[in-house]
Amino acid sequence: MFEPRVAAASLSGQADAAWARAAEPWVGCAFLGGVALDGPTRAAARRLRDRDRSEFLPDSPIEFVDGQLAALADADLRPAFNVRSAATEPIRGAAAVCADRGAILEVNAHCRQREMCAAGAGESLLRDGERLREQVAAAASAGATVSVKLRTEVAGVDLPDLSAQLVDAGADALHVDAMDSEPVVADVVAAAPDAFVIANNGVRDRESAVEYLEYGADAVSVGRPSDDPATLRRVRRAVDGWFDGPGDRDAATGRDGSGGRDAATGRDGEVTPDA
C-alpha cells in the first residue's frame, strides 16, 4: 500500500499538496482533504466555514482533486484524497481521477460535524451500511485503490462487522480512528484480514505507535500534529524499528533499555497535545 508505513491524516481545510510536501521526508502516504463533492455536502461545508471551521470549497471539487494530485506527481510518497459525499456518482468521479494519478480514494465515513451528518455524509454513513458499501463499490469500479475513514464509539455500529462488509464491497484499506477504544483495532484486523488497516488517534510517539502495531495495524497515521516534524520523526523511527526486525522492534518498544516513551519523545514524556 505504502512505505514507510506512516501516513499524514487529512485535516479539513489544511491538508493540501503543500502540507503533504512538508510531511514528505517522514511519511509514505498523505491523505489530502477532506473535500465535499456534491451539493448537500458543499452546502454543509459552507455552513461549517460560516462558524469559523476551515474547509476546502473550490469551484470544481473534481478539478481541485486533480490539481492537488498533479502537484504531487513527483513526490516521494503515495497521495490519497479524503472525500465527502451523500451521493454515489461524485465518489466515482473523484475515484477515477485518483486512479489516473495512482492515488488512494478515501471515502469519509468519519466526520462527526452535525452539518455534514445532516447532509448524509461523514459519520452518518456508519449507520447506513448499504449506502456506504455503495460508495465503496463505486470507487472500486473506477479502478481506484479505496480506503474508508472510520471511527469507533458510534452507538449501534458494529465496526468489525461493518469493516468486513466494506472489504467485500471493494475497500482495500480501513483507516480507523480508534478514539478511546484502541483495542477495537485488533477486532477490525481480525474481522477484515485482507484489509490494510491504518490506525489513527493519538499517534504522537514511540509508545502510541507501537500500541497500534501490537494490535495488528499495518500502518499508523498522524493527525493534528502532522505539521510537526519532531512528531513525524519520532513516529517514523518507531514504525521503521517495528518492521525492520526483532532487534529494532525491541528498540521500538523500549525493551532494549532505551527508555520507551521518554526516549522516543526526548522531552521526558511530553507529547504534542491535541489541537
matplotlib code that plots the C-alpha trace (Angstrom):
import matplotlib.pyplot as plt

x = [0.0, 2.7, 6.2, 7.2, 4.1, 3.4, 0.6, -0.3, -4.1, -6.4, -7.2, -10.2, -9.1, -5.4, -4.3, -3.3, -0.3, 1.9, 1.0, 1.9, 5.2, 6.1, 5.5, 7.2, 10.5, 8.8, 5.6, 4.8, 1.3, -0.5, -4.3, -5.4, -8.8, -11.4, -13.3, -17.0, -18.1, -21.8, -24.5, -25.5, -22.0, -20.8, -23.7, -22.7, -19.1, -20.2, -22.2, -19.1, -17.0, -19.5, -18.9, -15.1, -14.2, -11.6, -13.0, -11.9, -14.6, -13.1, -15.4, -14.9, -14.1, -13.0, -10.6, -9.3, -8.6, -6.8, -4.8, -3.7, -2.6, -0.8, 1.2, 2.4, 3.3, 7.0, 6.6, 8.3, 5.0, 1.7, -1.0, -4.6, -7.7, -10.4, -13.8, -17.3, -20.5, -24.1, -24.4, -22.5, -21.7, -19.4, -17.4, -17.0, -15.7, -13.2, -12.1, -11.4, -9.1, -7.3, -6.9, -5.4, -2.9, -2.0, -3.6, -5.9, -9.5, -10.7, -14.4, -15.1, -17.4, -15.7, -16.6, -19.0, -19.8, -23.6, -23.9, -22.1, -24.0, -27.3, -26.3, -26.0, -22.2, -19.4, -20.2, -23.9, -22.7, -21.6, -25.3, -26.3, -24.1, -25.8, -25.2, -21.6, -21.0, -22.4, -19.9, -17.1, -18.2, -18.5, -15.0, -13.6, -15.4, -13.5, -10.2, -9.0, -7.4, -10.1, -9.7, -12.6, -12.1, -14.0, -14.4, -15.1, -17.6, -20.6, -23.7, -25.3, -22.5, -20.6, -17.4, -15.6, -18.7, -19.1, -15.4, -15.7, -18.7, -16.7, -13.8, -16.4, -17.7, -14.2, -12.3, -8.6, -7.8, -9.6, -8.4, -9.6, -9.9, -9.8, -10.9, -10.5, -11.1, -7.7, -8.3, -11.0, -8.2, -7.4, -11.1, -11.1, -7.9, -9.4, -12.7, -11.1, -7.8, -7.4, -7.6, -4.6, -5.5, -4.3, -4.7, -5.3, -5.8, -3.2, -0.2, 2.5, 5.5, 7.0, 4.6, 1.4, 2.6, 3.7, 0.5, -1.5, 1.1, 0.8, -2.9, -2.1, -2.4, -0.4, 0.4, -0.4, -1.4, -0.7, -3.5, -3.3, 0.5, 1.1, 2.7, 5.2, 8.5, 9.6, 6.4, 6.6, 10.3, 9.5, 6.7, 8.7, 11.6, 9.2, 7.5, 10.7, 12.0, 8.9, 9.0, 12.8, 13.3, 13.3, 16.3, 14.9, 11.5, 13.0, 14.2, 10.8, 9.1, 11.7, 12.6, 16.2, 16.6, 16.4, 13.6, 10.5, 8.3, 10.7, 13.5, 11.2, 10.0, 13.3, 11.1, 10.8, 7.5, 6.0, 4.0, 2.4, -1.2, -4.3, -5.3]
y = [0.0, 2.5, 2.6, 3.8, 2.8, 6.2, 8.4, 12.0, 12.0, 14.6, 17.8, 19.8, 22.9, 22.3, 19.1, 20.2, 19.4, 21.9, 20.3, 16.9, 18.2, 19.4, 15.9, 14.1, 13.3, 11.2, 9.6, 7.1, 8.5, 11.8, 11.9, 15.2, 16.8, 16.2, 17.9, 18.0, 16.8, 17.1, 19.8, 18.8, 18.3, 21.6, 23.4, 21.8, 22.9, 26.4, 26.4, 24.9, 27.7, 30.3, 29.1, 29.5, 26.0, 25.6, 24.0, 23.4, 24.9, 25.1, 26.0, 22.5, 19.8, 17.3, 19.7, 20.6, 16.9, 16.5, 19.7, 18.8, 15.3, 16.7, 18.9, 15.7, 13.8, 13.7, 13.4, 10.6, 9.4, 8.0, 10.6, 9.9, 12.1, 12.0, 12.9, 13.5, 13.0, 12.0, 10.8, 7.9, 9.3, 12.1, 9.5, 7.5, 10.7, 11.5, 7.9, 7.9, 10.9, 9.1, 6.0, 8.1, 9.7, 6.5, 7.9, 6.3, 7.5, 7.6, 7.6, 9.8, 7.9, 9.7, 13.4, 14.0, 17.6, 17.9, 19.8, 17.1, 14.3, 16.0, 16.2, 12.4, 12.1, 11.5, 9.6, 9.2, 6.6, 4.3, 3.9, 3.4, 0.5, -0.2, 3.3, 3.3, 0.0, 1.5, 4.4, 2.0, -0.2, 2.9, 4.0, 0.5, 0.3, 3.3, 1.5, 3.3, 1.9, 2.5, 3.4, 4.2, 6.5, 5.1, 5.9, 3.8, 4.6, 5.2, 3.9, 0.9, 0.3, -3.0, -1.7, -5.0, -6.5, -3.3, -3.4, -7.0, -5.8, -2.9, -5.1, -7.3, -4.2, -3.3, -1.5, -2.1, -0.1, 0.7, 3.9, 3.6, 6.5, 4.5, 7.3, 6.0, 2.4, 1.4, -2.4, -2.2, -2.0, -5.7, -6.6, -4.8, -6.6, -10.0, -9.3, -8.0, -9.9, -8.9, -5.2, -2.9, -1.3, 2.1, 3.1, 6.7, 8.8, 10.0, 8.8, 11.0, 9.0, 5.5, 4.2, 5.3, 4.0, 0.6, 0.1, 0.1, -2.1, -4.6, -4.7, -5.8, -2.5, -2.4, 1.3, 4.3, 7.9, 11.2, 13.7, 17.1, 17.2, 16.2, 19.6, 19.0, 17.5, 16.3, 14.2, 12.8, 11.9, 10.1, 8.1, 7.2, 6.0, 3.8, 2.3, 1.6, -0.1, -2.3, -3.5, -3.8, -6.8, -8.2, -6.2, -3.0, -4.0, -4.1, -0.6, 0.5, -0.9, 0.4, -3.2, -2.7, -0.4, 2.8, 4.2, 3.7, 6.7, 9.1, 8.2, 8.5, 12.0, 13.4, 15.5, 13.4, 12.0, 15.3, 14.8, 17.2, 17.9, 17.7, 21.0]
z = [0.0, 1.0, 2.6, 5.1, 7.0, 8.4, 6.9, 7.5, 8.0, 6.4, 8.2, 7.0, 5.1, 5.7, 4.1, 0.6, -1.6, 0.2, 3.5, 2.0, 0.7, 4.2, 5.6, 2.7, 4.5, 7.1, 5.6, 3.0, 2.4, 2.8, 2.9, 1.4, 2.1, 3.1, 0.3, -0.2, -3.6, -4.0, -3.4, 0.1, 1.5, -0.1, 1.5, 4.8, 4.3, 3.7, 7.0, 8.7, 7.3, 8.5, 12.0, 11.5, 10.7, 7.9, 4.8, 1.2, -1.1, -4.6, -7.5, -9.0, -6.5, -9.1, -10.7, -7.3, -6.6, -9.9, -9.5, -6.0, -7.0, -10.1, -7.7, -6.0, -9.2, -8.3, -4.6, -2.7, -1.1, -2.2, -2.2, -1.1, -1.1, 1.5, 0.1, 1.5, -0.5, 0.1, -3.5, -5.1, -8.6, -7.3, -5.5, -8.7, -10.5, -7.8, -7.7, -11.5, -11.0, -8.2, -10.3, -13.1, -10.6, -8.8, -5.6, -3.0, -2.8, 0.8, 1.5, 4.5, 7.0, 9.8, 10.0, 13.0, 12.4, 12.7, 9.4, 7.4, 9.1, 8.4, 4.7, 4.7, 4.8, 7.3, 10.4, 9.4, 6.8, 9.5, 10.4, 6.8, 5.8, 2.5, 1.2, 2.5, 0.7, -2.5, -2.3, -1.8, -4.7, -6.9, -6.1, -6.7, -10.0, -11.2, -10.7, -7.6, -4.5, -1.9, 1.7, 4.2, 7.1, 10.1, 13.7, 16.8, 19.6, 17.3, 19.1, 17.3, 14.9, 15.0, 13.4, 12.9, 11.2, 9.0, 8.2, 6.8, 4.7, 3.3, 2.2, 0.4, -1.3, -2.6, 0.2, 0.2, 3.3, 6.5, 8.3, 11.8, 14.2, 17.5, 19.7, 23.3, 22.2, 20.9, 21.2, 18.6, 16.0, 16.8, 16.3, 12.9, 11.9, 12.9, 11.1, 7.9, 7.5, 3.8, 4.5, 5.1, 8.4, 9.3, 12.9, 13.9, 17.0, 19.5, 17.4, 18.8, 19.8, 20.1, 22.7, 20.9, 17.5, 18.8, 20.7, 17.5, 15.7, 18.5, 17.9, 14.3, 12.4, 9.1, 9.5, 11.7, 10.8, 12.4, 12.6, 14.2, 14.7, 11.1, 10.6, 13.4, 12.1, 15.5, 16.0, 12.5, 13.0, 16.3, 14.8, 11.7, 13.8, 15.9, 12.9, 11.0, 14.1, 14.4, 10.8, 10.3, 12.6, 16.1, 17.3, 16.0, 17.4, 20.9, 20.4, 19.1, 22.2, 24.6, 25.6, 24.8, 27.8, 25.7, 27.8, 25.7, 25.6, 27.3, 24.9, 22.0, 22.8, 24.1, 26.3, 29.4, 28.2, 26.9, 23.7, 21.3, 22.7, 20.5, 19.0]

ax = plt.figure().add_subplot(projection="3d")
ax.plot(x, y, z, "-o")
ax.set_aspect("equal")
plt.show()
